[in-house]
Amino acid sequence: MKNIEDDNAQSLRDFNKNASSGLFAYYRNLDTAFTKETDPKNSLITSKAISLCEKWIQRRCTDVIGGRDVLQKRSISDDCFEILLRTLIFASRADGKIDKDEHNSIISVLKKFAKEEDMYGIVDTMLTEDLDVRKISSKILFKEEAVDAYFIAAMILQGDNFMERHFLELFAATLEITPSLQKKIEIDALKFVNSSQF
C-alpha cells in the first residue's frame, strides 16, 4: 500500500513539474542565453540585494524567534526572499519592460534562494500581476527592511522616465519613507551603483 501511495505522490510531483509555468521555463532558458556575459554593474546590484536579504533573514531569526525553530527559520527565509524577489521584479517592470541585465539579476536571486520546484507559478504571477507595492510593504516587519527594499529599487531605477519616477514615489509612500529619507536613499543608491569603474 505504501508503494502505491509513494508512486501516486511521485506522479503528482511529476505532473506539477511537467505542467509548470511556461515563463519559468523561459527563465531557465534565459539562464544559458543571457548569463554568459555578466554585466559587472548588474552583478554589483545583485550581490548587494542578496546581502540585504540575508541580513533581513538573520535579523528576523534573532529578533523574532531567537534563532531556534527550524520551521520558523524556513518561513522567515521564504518571506524575506519574497520581499526581495517581488521588489526586483516590480522595479524591473516599472518602465514597462525587463531588460537582459534585470533578467540576470532575477535569475541570480532565484539560484541563491529558491529550489526550482518551489517557484512554479510564483515568478509567473509576479511577472503578470498589477504592480501593487502593498504586496511588498505588507511583508516588511522592520523600518530597516523598508529602507533596504527602497534602496534595491533605487539601484535598479534611476527615475529616468515618468514611469520609473511614479513607481519610486508610490513605493516610498507605501513604505512610509519620508521625502528627505527617500532622496538620501536614492543618492546613496546612485553612489553605490557608480562606486566602481565598469
C-alpha positions as CSV (number, residue, x, y, z in Angstrom):
1,M,0.0,0.0,0.0
2,K,2.8,2.4,0.9
3,N,4.5,1.8,-2.5
4,I,1.2,2.8,-4.3
5,E,1.0,6.0,-2.1
6,D,4.6,6.8,-2.9
7,D,4.0,6.2,-6.6
8,N,1.0,8.5,-6.5
9,A,2.8,11.2,-4.7
10,Q,5.7,11.0,-7.2
11,S,3.2,11.1,-10.1
12,L,1.7,14.2,-8.7
13,R,5.1,15.9,-8.3
14,D,6.0,14.9,-11.9
15,F,2.7,16.3,-13.1
16,N,3.2,19.5,-11.3
17,K,6.7,19.7,-12.7
18,N,5.6,19.0,-16.3
19,A,2.7,21.4,-16.0
20,S,5.0,24.2,-14.6
21,S,4.9,27.8,-15.7
22,G,6.0,28.5,-19.2
23,L,7.5,31.7,-18.0
24,F,9.6,29.8,-15.5
25,A,10.8,27.6,-18.3
26,Y,11.7,30.8,-20.2
27,Y,13.8,31.8,-17.2
28,R,15.7,28.6,-17.3
29,N,16.4,29.2,-21.0
30,L,17.5,32.8,-20.2
31,D,20.0,31.4,-17.7
32,T,22.0,29.9,-20.5
33,A,21.2,32.5,-23.1
34,F,22.0,35.6,-21.1
35,T,24.3,34.8,-18.2
36,K,27.3,34.0,-20.4
37,E,28.2,37.7,-20.4
38,T,27.7,39.1,-16.9
39,D,27.4,42.8,-16.7
40,P,29.7,43.9,-13.7
41,K,27.2,46.7,-12.8
42,N,24.3,44.2,-12.6
43,S,26.5,41.8,-10.6
44,L,27.2,44.5,-8.1
45,I,23.5,45.3,-7.7
46,T,22.5,41.6,-7.4
47,S,25.2,40.9,-4.9
48,K,24.1,43.9,-2.7
49,A,20.4,42.9,-3.0
50,I,21.2,39.3,-1.9
51,S,23.3,40.5,1.0
52,L,20.5,42.8,2.2
53,C,18.1,39.8,2.1
54,E,20.5,37.7,4.1
55,K,20.6,40.5,6.6
56,W,16.8,40.5,6.9
57,I,16.8,36.8,7.5
58,Q,19.5,36.9,10.1
59,R,17.7,39.8,12.0
60,R,14.4,38.1,11.9
61,C,15.8,34.8,13.1
62,T,17.4,36.7,16.0
63,D,14.7,39.2,16.9
64,V,11.6,37.1,16.1
65,I,12.4,33.6,17.2
66,G,15.8,33.8,18.9
67,G,17.3,31.6,16.2
68,R,15.8,28.3,17.5
69,D,13.0,26.9,15.4
70,V,14.0,25.4,12.0
71,L,10.5,25.6,10.5
72,Q,10.1,29.2,11.5
73,K,13.5,29.9,10.1
74,R,12.3,28.5,6.7
75,S,9.2,30.6,6.9
76,I,11.2,33.7,7.7
77,S,13.6,32.9,4.8
78,D,10.7,32.5,2.4
79,D,9.1,35.8,3.5
80,C,12.4,37.7,3.1
81,F,13.0,36.1,-0.3
82,E,9.5,37.1,-1.4
83,I,10.2,40.7,-0.5
84,L,13.4,40.6,-2.4
85,L,12.1,38.8,-5.5
86,R,8.9,41.0,-5.7
87,T,11.0,44.2,-5.3
88,L,13.4,43.1,-8.1
89,I,10.6,42.1,-10.4
90,F,8.3,45.0,-9.7
91,A,11.1,47.6,-10.0
92,S,12.3,45.9,-13.2
93,R,8.8,46.1,-14.7
94,A,8.3,49.7,-13.7
95,D,9.4,51.1,-17.1
96,G,7.2,48.6,-18.9
97,K,9.9,46.0,-19.8
98,I,12.5,43.8,-18.2
99,D,15.9,44.0,-20.0
100,K,18.7,41.5,-20.1
101,D,20.5,42.7,-17.0
102,E,17.3,42.7,-15.0
103,H,16.6,39.2,-16.1
104,N,20.1,38.1,-15.0
105,S,19.5,39.7,-11.6
106,I,16.3,37.8,-11.1
107,I,17.9,34.6,-12.2
108,S,20.8,35.0,-9.8
109,V,18.4,35.6,-6.9
110,L,16.4,32.5,-7.8
111,K,19.5,30.4,-7.9
112,K,20.6,31.7,-4.5
113,F,17.4,31.4,-2.5
114,A,14.9,29.1,-4.3
115,K,14.5,25.5,-5.2
116,E,13.2,25.3,-8.7
117,E,10.2,23.2,-7.7
118,D,9.1,25.8,-5.2
119,M,8.9,28.5,-7.8
120,Y,6.4,27.2,-10.3
121,G,3.8,29.8,-10.8
122,I,5.3,32.3,-8.4
123,V,7.6,34.1,-10.9
124,D,4.8,33.8,-13.4
125,T,2.4,35.7,-11.1
126,M,4.9,38.4,-10.2
127,L,5.6,39.0,-13.9
128,T,2.0,39.5,-14.8
129,E,0.1,40.8,-11.8
130,D,-0.5,44.5,-11.1
131,L,2.4,46.4,-9.6
132,D,0.7,46.7,-6.2
133,V,3.6,47.7,-3.9
134,R,1.4,46.9,-0.9
135,K,2.2,43.3,-1.5
136,I,5.8,44.1,-0.6
137,S,5.1,46.5,2.3
138,S,2.7,44.1,3.9
139,K,5.6,41.6,4.4
140,I,8.0,44.1,5.9
141,L,8.5,43.9,9.7
142,F,11.2,46.5,10.4
143,K,11.9,50.0,9.2
144,E,15.4,48.9,8.1
145,E,13.8,46.4,5.7
146,A,11.7,49.2,4.2
147,V,14.8,51.3,3.7
148,D,16.7,48.4,2.2
149,A,13.8,47.5,-0.2
150,Y,13.6,51.0,-1.4
151,F,17.4,51.1,-1.8
152,I,17.2,47.9,-4.0
153,A,14.5,49.6,-6.2
154,A,16.6,52.8,-6.4
155,M,19.6,50.8,-7.5
156,I,17.6,49.3,-10.4
157,L,15.7,52.5,-11.3
158,Q,17.3,55.9,-11.6
159,G,13.9,57.6,-12.1
160,D,14.9,58.4,-15.7
161,N,11.4,58.5,-17.0
162,F,7.9,59.2,-15.6
163,M,7.0,55.5,-15.1
164,E,10.1,54.8,-13.1
165,R,9.6,58.0,-11.1
166,H,6.0,57.2,-10.4
167,F,6.9,53.7,-9.2
168,L,9.6,55.1,-6.8
169,E,7.3,57.7,-5.4
170,L,4.5,55.2,-4.9
171,F,6.9,52.7,-3.3
172,A,8.4,55.3,-0.9
173,A,4.9,56.4,0.2
174,T,3.7,52.8,0.7
175,L,6.9,52.0,2.7
176,E,6.3,55.2,4.8
177,I,9.6,56.7,3.8
178,T,9.8,60.4,4.1
179,P,10.7,62.6,1.1
180,S,14.0,63.6,2.7
181,L,15.0,60.0,3.5
182,Q,13.8,58.9,0.0
183,K,16.2,61.5,-1.6
184,K,19.1,60.3,0.6
185,I,18.5,56.6,-0.2
186,E,18.3,57.5,-4.0
187,I,21.6,59.4,-3.7
188,D,23.2,56.5,-1.8
189,A,22.0,54.0,-4.3
190,L,23.3,56.0,-7.2
191,K,26.7,56.4,-5.5
192,F,26.8,52.7,-4.8
193,V,26.0,51.7,-8.4
194,N,28.6,54.1,-9.7
195,S,31.2,53.2,-7.0
196,S,33.2,51.0,-9.3
197,Q,34.6,51.7,-12.7
198,F,32.8,49.4,-15.1
